[in-house]
Amino acid sequence: MSLLKRKSNTLIGVCCAATLLDLEESTLRKGLAGTESLTQVRRGYGKRQRVSFILEEILDLKVGWIEAAQHTKSRLKLAA
C-alpha cells in the first residue's frame, strides 16, 4: 500500500532546473542562493557523472520565493 501512496519524484537536469529558478547552473551545483536544501541526485561515475534535481522540490522552492516576495510587498504597502 505504501508504494501506491508514495509521491513520485521527477528528475530534471541542472540546465532545466537553472532555467526554472532563473539562476546559473554553477549556482545550483554549489548549493548557493537558497538552493542548499535541494536534493542532488548523482548518476554515473567519474567524468560522466550526471547531476539531476527533483522537479517537485524545484517548484516548491520557486513558489516559496514568490510567496515571500508578495508578503514583503504587502508589508511595504502597509508601511507607506
C-alpha positions as CSV (number, residue, x, y, z in Angstrom):
1,M,0.0,0.0,0.0
2,S,2.8,2.4,0.8
3,L,4.0,2.1,-2.8
4,L,0.7,3.4,-4.1
5,K,0.7,6.5,-1.9
6,R,4.3,7.3,-2.5
7,K,5.0,10.7,-4.1
8,S,6.6,10.4,-7.4
9,N,9.9,12.2,-8.0
10,T,10.6,13.5,-11.5
11,L,14.3,14.1,-12.2
12,I,15.3,17.1,-14.3
13,G,18.7,18.2,-15.4
14,V,20.7,21.0,-14.0
15,C,20.1,23.2,-17.1
16,C,16.3,22.9,-16.8
17,A,16.4,23.5,-13.0
18,A,18.5,26.6,-13.5
19,T,16.1,27.9,-16.1
20,L,13.1,27.4,-13.8
21,L,14.8,29.2,-10.9
22,D,16.4,31.9,-13.1
23,L,19.8,31.0,-11.8
24,E,23.1,29.9,-13.2
25,E,23.9,26.2,-13.4
26,S,27.0,26.6,-11.2
27,T,24.9,28.3,-8.5
28,L,22.7,25.2,-8.3
29,R,25.7,22.8,-8.3
30,K,27.4,24.7,-5.5
31,G,24.1,25.0,-3.5
32,L,24.1,28.8,-3.3
33,A,21.3,31.4,-3.3
34,G,18.9,29.4,-1.1
35,T,19.3,26.2,-3.1
36,E,21.2,24.3,-0.4
37,S,18.1,22.3,0.6
38,L,17.6,20.8,-2.9
39,T,18.4,17.1,-3.3
40,Q,21.1,16.5,-5.9
41,V,20.8,13.0,-7.5
42,R,24.1,11.9,-8.9
43,R,24.1,9.1,-11.5
44,G,27.2,7.6,-13.1
45,Y,30.9,7.6,-12.1
46,G,33.9,9.9,-12.8
47,K,33.8,12.3,-15.7
48,R,30.5,11.0,-16.9
49,Q,28.7,11.6,-13.7
50,R,25.3,13.4,-14.2
51,V,23.6,15.5,-11.7
52,S,19.8,15.9,-11.6
53,F,17.3,17.6,-9.3
54,I,13.8,16.7,-8.2
55,L,11.2,18.7,-10.1
56,E,8.8,18.9,-7.2
57,E,11.4,20.4,-4.9
58,I,12.3,23.0,-7.6
59,L,8.7,24.0,-7.9
60,D,8.1,24.2,-4.2
61,L,11.2,26.4,-3.8
62,K,10.0,28.7,-6.6
63,V,6.5,29.0,-5.0
64,G,8.1,29.8,-1.7
65,W,10.2,32.6,-3.2
66,I,7.1,34.1,-4.9
67,E,5.1,34.0,-1.7
68,A,7.9,35.6,0.2
69,A,8.2,38.4,-2.3
70,Q,4.5,39.0,-2.3
71,H,4.5,39.0,1.5
72,T,7.3,41.6,1.5
73,K,5.4,43.8,-1.0
74,S,2.3,43.8,1.1
75,R,4.3,44.9,4.2
76,L,5.8,47.8,2.2
77,K,2.3,48.9,1.2
78,L,1.1,48.9,4.8
79,A,4.0,50.9,6.0
80,A,3.6,53.6,3.3
